[in-house]
Amino acid sequence: MSESSTREKNRGTKDHAESERSGRKSVDSAASDAGTVDQRLEGLPHIEAFGHRYHASGKIFFPSDRAERERNEIQHRLFRLCLDGELTATRLPRDVGRIADLGTGTGVWAVEMAARYPQARIVGVDVYPMQRRKGVPPNVRFAVADVEDAWDGFAAADASLDFVHARGLAGGVRDWPALLRRARAKLRPGGLFEMTEIHMQVFDFDGKFAETEAFPGFLQLFRDLGARVGMEFNPSPLALDWLIDADFEKIVQRSEILPLGTWAGDEKLQARQALMNKIIADHLDNHCGLLFTKCGLDKADFEKKIPPLWEELRRLDKRPYITAIFTTARKPRE
């Protein structure tokens, strides 16, 4: 299931089952909390597209409404499945101190990390005040900020963080190299960095087709629209060079298969497949509404692309999948 250059040690069936039950419980409870609306969020100026509410700046291509909060929770569970119940691909010391979670969304990762590392001080940062308001441990706080702006509100001092965690930022970051340089500056010597994104390229498990043959209509349109608005929606293939240029070391990328359609036979892959299918079926328009609208396309144009997409996903002669890419790195010890 993993295409990583490093292999996670098998933690045993019992440990996996326990972590999955824990993850399922936390996500289920968070999903109900995700339906509550922070009054600050309700009153924010916004742009509406495809029935979703987007940031008034027009530069954030994911919304802040209930549908997006639900997608955020599903994605969290998906990534935990990829990590066999763990919360990070990075091996953190038990005494890790200060942690920044960039793109915290509903805050589910920060809250679960706080339980795992009760001595840590964790700040979850997001452009939207969409974080859960129930069950937040005392060692977690949330900051509303654009991670591309100055980090004064949550990490003012350089060399002050032990771990920077960035997840699902594609669609909200225009200058990735600048963001990674800032993360390095805020990390103490030897501090750790991790970014996780879904790689927007479809592969066949049997290796029967190249990228250009897999859903060319929808994926190519999405990439073309991203280029028109100056947004890189697929940063993972470029992250290695960016991290090297930012003077990180110990850079590793771990890829995990996310099956699409109905072909998965393995129980673990079936669990990932079910969540990926739900994201596509129920939440694909979350990230397309503002993008299509800014490029002069409407919901009808979007909906024309969906039946061919599902037709391809359900073809019996193909076993399509995309990947989640976990990129880890370290700031050199000085």
C-alpha distance (Angstrom), angle and dihedral (degrees) to the residues before:
residue distance angle dihedral
M1 . . .
S2 3.79 . .
E3 3.79 123.0 .
S4 3.79 91.7 -171.1
S5 3.76 127.5 135.9
T6 3.80 84.5 -136.7
R7 3.78 124.7 51.8
E8 3.77 126.0 -142.5
K9 3.78 113.1 -131.0
N10 3.78 114.7 -111.0
R11 3.78 104.9 -101.4
G12 3.78 93.6 -164.6
T13 3.78 134.0 -102.0
K14 3.78 93.9 -89.4
D15 3.82 94.6 52.2
H16 3.80 91.2 46.9
A17 3.80 92.7 49.9
E18 3.79 91.9 48.6
S19 3.79 93.1 48.3
E20 3.79 91.5 47.0
R21 3.80 91.3 51.3
S22 3.78 89.5 48.9
G23 3.80 91.4 48.3
R24 3.80 92.3 47.1
K25 3.81 92.1 50.2
S26 3.79 93.8 49.0
V27 3.80 93.1 46.1
D28 3.79 93.4 47.1
S29 3.80 91.5 51.5
A30 3.77 91.4 43.3
A31 3.79 91.9 50.2
S32 3.79 90.4 60.7
D33 3.79 90.6 46.7
A34 3.81 89.2 47.5
G35 3.79 87.3 67.4
T36 3.80 92.3 64.4
V37 3.79 116.4 93.4
D38 3.79 124.3 -135.3
Q39 3.78 108.4 -134.6
R40 3.80 90.7 -131.4
L41 3.80 89.2 57.3
E42 3.78 92.8 48.2
G43 3.79 91.6 54.5
L44 3.80 98.9 45.0
P45 3.81 119.1 115.3
H46 3.77 108.7 -110.7
I47 3.79 148.0 172.9
E48 3.79 116.1 -120.7
A49 3.81 121.5 -144.9
F50 3.82 130.6 159.1
G51 3.80 87.2 -3.6
H52 3.83 92.8 -59.0
R53 3.81 129.3 115.4
Y54 3.80 115.7 -125.9
H55 3.80 132.2 -173.4
A56 3.81 112.6 -78.0
S57 3.82 91.0 -125.4
G58 3.80 89.1 71.3
K59 3.82 91.0 -138.6
I60 3.82 99.6 95.2
F61 3.80 110.3 81.8
F62 3.79 99.0 -165.1
P63 3.80 122.2 72.3
S64 3.80 133.1 -129.1
D65 3.79 102.0 -135.4
R66 3.79 131.3 112.3
A67 3.80 93.5 -87.5
E68 3.79 91.1 57.3
R69 3.78 92.7 46.2
E70 3.80 88.9 53.2
R71 3.82 90.7 48.9
N72 3.79 89.2 50.3
E73 3.80 90.8 55.6
I74 3.82 93.0 46.8
Q75 3.79 90.7 49.8
H76 3.80 90.4 51.5
R77 3.79 90.8 54.8
L78 3.80 90.1 46.4
F79 3.80 92.8 54.2
R80 3.80 91.3 47.5
L81 3.80 88.7 54.0
C82 3.81 88.3 52.5
L83 3.80 89.8 52.1
D84 3.83 95.3 46.3
G85 3.77 90.9 -110.2
E86 3.79 96.1 -44.4
L87 3.80 122.5 127.1
T88 3.80 98.1 -140.0
A89 3.77 140.0 29.8
T90 3.80 85.7 -146.2
R91 3.80 117.2 89.0
L92 3.78 102.0 -128.4
P93 3.79 125.5 -165.1
R94 3.77 113.5 -111.1
D95 3.80 90.4 -119.6
V96 3.82 95.5 53.7
G97 3.80 108.6 154.3
R98 3.79 123.2 -168.6
I99 3.81 120.0 23.9
A100 3.81 130.5 -178.5
D101 3.82 118.5 -160.3
L102 3.81 108.7 -159.6
G103 3.79 114.6 -156.7
T104 3.80 91.6 15.2
G105 3.82 93.6 172.6
T106 3.79 108.2 -178.8
G107 3.80 89.6 -0.7
V108 3.80 94.7 -118.5
W109 3.82 94.0 134.2
A110 3.81 93.0 48.8
V111 3.80 92.0 49.1
E112 3.80 93.6 49.6
M113 3.81 91.5 45.1
A114 3.80 89.3 52.9
A115 3.81 89.7 57.0
R116 3.80 91.2 47.9
Y117 3.83 93.5 46.1
P118 3.82 106.1 29.3
Q119 3.81 92.3 171.9
A120 3.82 92.5 56.8
R121 3.78 124.5 96.0
I122 3.79 108.6 -138.5
V123 3.78 128.9 -169.5
G124 3.80 119.3 -169.4
V125 3.79 114.4 -155.4
D126 3.78 127.8 -162.1
V127 3.77 138.1 153.2
Y128 3.82 88.4 -126.8
P129 3.84 127.2 58.4
M130 3.81 89.7 -131.7
Q131 3.80 98.3 126.8
R132 3.78 123.7 129.4
R133 3.77 115.5 -95.0
K134 3.80 99.3 -160.7
G135 3.78 128.3 76.4
V136 3.81 96.0 8.3
P137 3.83 110.2 158.1
P138 3.80 119.2 -128.4
N139 3.82 91.8 -112.3
V140 3.81 91.6 62.5
R141 3.77 127.6 78.1
F142 3.78 131.2 170.1
A143 3.79 128.5 -137.6
V144 3.80 126.1 -164.9
A145 3.79 106.6 -140.0
D146 3.78 143.7 124.2
V147 3.82 106.3 -107.7
E148 3.81 89.2 -144.1
D149 3.80 90.0 62.9
A150 3.80 125.6 71.1
W151 3.80 113.8 -58.8
D152 3.81 93.3 -136.2
G153 3.79 93.3 124.3
F154 3.81 95.9 58.7
A155 3.82 111.2 9.8
A156 3.78 109.1 19.5
A157 3.80 97.3 156.6
D158 3.79 123.1 69.9
A159 3.80 118.1 -120.9
S160 3.81 90.3 21.6
L161 3.83 103.1 119.1
D162 3.80 130.9 76.7
F163 3.80 97.1 -165.8
V164 3.80 134.3 16.6
H165 3.80 115.1 -163.3
A166 3.82 119.0 -169.3
R167 3.79 120.8 -179.2
G168 3.79 134.8 169.5
L169 3.81 95.6 -1.8
A170 3.81 95.4 138.6
G171 3.78 106.2 117.8
G172 3.79 92.7 32.6
V173 3.82 103.7 59.5
R174 3.79 125.1 70.3
D175 3.81 101.1 171.8
W176 3.79 107.0 44.0
P177 3.83 96.5 168.0
A178 3.82 90.3 55.1
L179 3.81 91.0 48.8
L180 3.81 92.0 51.5
R181 3.80 91.9 47.6
R182 3.79 89.3 52.7
A183 3.80 91.5 48.8
R184 3.79 89.6 52.9
A185 3.80 91.7 49.8
K186 3.80 91.6 52.0
L187 3.80 94.3 48.4
R188 3.78 119.7 89.1
P189 3.84 116.1 -122.9
G190 3.79 106.2 -71.5
G191 3.81 91.1 19.2
L192 3.79 118.9 149.4
F193 3.81 132.6 -123.3
E194 3.80 131.9 -166.0
M195 3.80 132.1 178.7
T196 3.79 126.3 -177.3
E197 3.79 126.4 -165.8
I198 3.79 137.3 158.2
H199 3.80 109.3 -111.7
M200 3.81 108.9 -126.8
Q201 3.80 96.8 -140.6
V202 3.80 125.0 101.9
F203 3.80 119.6 -140.2
D204 3.80 133.0 -176.5
F205 3.80 115.3 -122.9
D206 3.81 87.6 -140.9
G207 3.78 92.8 47.9
K208 3.80 94.4 -121.5
F209 3.77 100.4 137.1
A210 3.77 141.1 34.6
E211 3.78 124.2 -127.2
T212 3.81 93.5 -95.6
E213 3.80 90.4 60.4
A214 3.80 96.1 50.6
F215 3.79 113.4 90.1
P216 3.82 91.3 -37.8
G217 3.79 94.5 173.3
F218 3.78 100.4 57.3
L219 3.80 100.2 31.3
Q220 3.78 94.3 45.1
L221 3.79 91.7 48.3
F222 3.81 90.3 49.7
R223 3.81 91.5 51.0
D224 3.80 92.5 45.6
L225 3.79 91.9 51.2
G226 3.80 90.6 47.4
A227 3.80 89.9 53.8
R228 3.82 90.6 49.9
V229 3.81 92.2 56.7
G230 3.81 94.6 39.1
M231 3.79 95.7 -113.9
E232 3.83 125.2 137.4
F233 3.78 105.3 -147.9
N234 3.82 93.8 174.8
P235 3.81 107.2 51.9
S236 3.80 101.2 151.4
P237 3.85 97.9 85.3
L238 3.81 88.7 53.6
A239 3.79 97.0 42.3
L240 3.80 96.1 87.7
D241 3.80 93.3 60.0
W242 3.80 92.0 42.2
L243 3.80 91.7 52.6
I244 3.79 92.6 47.3
D245 3.80 90.0 50.2
A246 3.82 89.2 49.6
D247 3.84 88.6 54.9
F248 3.78 98.7 -111.4
E249 3.80 120.8 149.5
K250 3.83 138.0 -160.0
I251 3.81 89.2 43.1
V252 3.82 114.3 -179.5
Q253 3.80 132.1 171.2
R254 3.78 120.9 -156.2
S255 3.81 118.7 -168.4
E256 3.79 123.5 -159.0
I257 3.79 125.0 -166.8
L258 3.82 118.2 -115.6
P259 3.83 107.6 -169.9
L260 3.81 120.2 -145.5
G261 3.78 126.2 -155.6
T262 3.81 122.0 8.4
W263 3.80 107.8 -53.3
A264 3.82 104.5 98.5
G265 3.80 113.7 114.4
D266 3.79 102.1 173.3
E267 3.80 113.6 88.5
K268 3.80 94.2 -127.9
L269 3.79 93.0 47.9
Q270 3.80 90.3 47.2
A271 3.82 89.4 56.7
R272 3.80 91.0 51.6
Q273 3.81 91.4 44.6
A274 3.80 92.8 53.4
L275 3.80 91.5 53.7
M276 3.81 94.1 44.9
N277 3.81 91.6 49.6
K278 3.80 89.5 50.8
I279 3.79 92.2 50.7
I280 3.80 91.0 51.3
A281 3.81 95.5 42.4
D282 3.80 98.0 44.0
H283 3.80 107.4 21.6
L284 3.81 111.3 27.5
D285 3.77 91.5 103.7
N286 3.84 90.2 57.4
H287 3.80 90.3 79.8
C288 3.80 95.9 33.0
G289 3.82 103.3 52.8
L290 3.79 101.0 79.1
L291 3.81 93.4 32.0
F292 3.80 93.9 54.8
T293 3.80 92.7 42.1
K294 3.81 94.3 51.1
C295 3.80 88.8 51.3
G296 3.81 93.8 51.8
L297 3.82 97.9 -101.6
D298 3.79 126.1 123.7
K299 3.79 137.7 -150.7
A300 3.81 91.2 -88.0
D301 3.80 89.6 58.9
F302 3.80 89.6 51.0
E303 3.80 93.9 47.3
K304 3.80 91.6 53.0
K305 3.80 88.7 63.8
I306 3.80 97.2 51.8
P307 3.85 103.0 71.1
P308 3.84 92.5 53.5
L309 3.80 89.1 47.7
W310 3.81 93.1 53.8
E311 3.81 91.1 42.7
E312 3.80 89.4 57.3
L313 3.80 92.7 45.3
R314 3.80 92.0 54.2
R315 3.79 97.8 46.4
L316 3.79 108.4 126.2
D317 3.82 94.7 -144.4
K318 3.82 92.9 59.9
R319 3.79 132.9 65.1
P320 3.80 102.2 -165.5
Y321 3.76 125.8 -171.5
I322 3.76 141.2 163.1
T323 3.79 126.4 -155.0
A324 3.77 140.3 -120.5
I325 3.79 109.2 -139.8
F326 3.80 120.3 -153.2
T327 3.81 110.8 -164.8
T328 3.80 118.3 -168.0
A329 3.80 130.7 -176.1
R330 3.80 143.1 160.7
K331 3.78 134.0 -135.4
P332 3.81 107.6 -123.9
R333 3.77 117.7 -100.0
E334 3.78 108.3 -113.3
